[in-house]
Amino acid sequence: MLRDSGDGALPRLGQGGPVGVRALRDQVAAVVREQIISGELPPGVRLREQELSDRHQVSRGPLREALRQLEVEGLVRSEPYRGSVVTQIDTLTVHEVLMPVRVVLEICGFRHARAHLDEAAAADLGAHLARMAEAARRGDTQAVVELDVDFHRAVMQLSGMAEASRLWESLSGSIRRFFYTTTQHSAQYLNDSVVDHQRLLDALRDAPPEELESLVRSHILDVPGYPQR
């Protein structure tokens, strides 16, 4: 993923030869998404089209498509007379919509992924856990969050449930942003992340279906900032 150049300016895109409109849109969306999720662009900040267009050296067309994509993901909203603005994290929506929907999608994903969990797929998920363990030892919360989300993405892709995976992907930006907000000072998250995901992988291999479903549900809901009921 493209990252900040280090001098406060966004990296310029589209260099190194002709790039299609969709590719430019995706590149711009990736950079702005990363800065929103990491907090570099805090809630309420106005995303000025001219400034972004100048920084990226892209036309307004791909830029506006990128902002529309981020709006679909819930990271940006369009306001009259202000244009695109970084959204606030709506705790009520996270608690009553995001997490319950994620539970439904991932129970479906884990259930169907089991049929496709061959040795290669299990090794790939195990590699995620090894990298997560190393990042946790370093105290690198950002890397742990990214590997956490990537682990769940890999399971959803393994499931072969294309529509469920698409819906899950549309939530992934909000999921990552929620994690960054609630875990940035949580040593407990770093300590528990590898163990919790190893339990998921073990259950995916051979736990009874009802046990797997229960573990997925508790794993998703038992996170910092989510009210236990």
Secondary structure by P-SEA (a helix, b strand, c coil): ccccccccccccccccccccaaaaaaaaaaaaaaaaaaccccccccccaaaaaaaacccaaaaaaaaaaaaaaccccccccccbbbbcccaaaaaccaaaaaaaaaaaaaaaacccccaaaaaaaaaaaaaaaaaaaaccaaaaaaaaaaaaaaaaaaacaaaaaaaaaaaaaaaaaaaaacccccaaaaacaaaaaaaaaaaaccccaaaaaaaaaaaaacccccccc
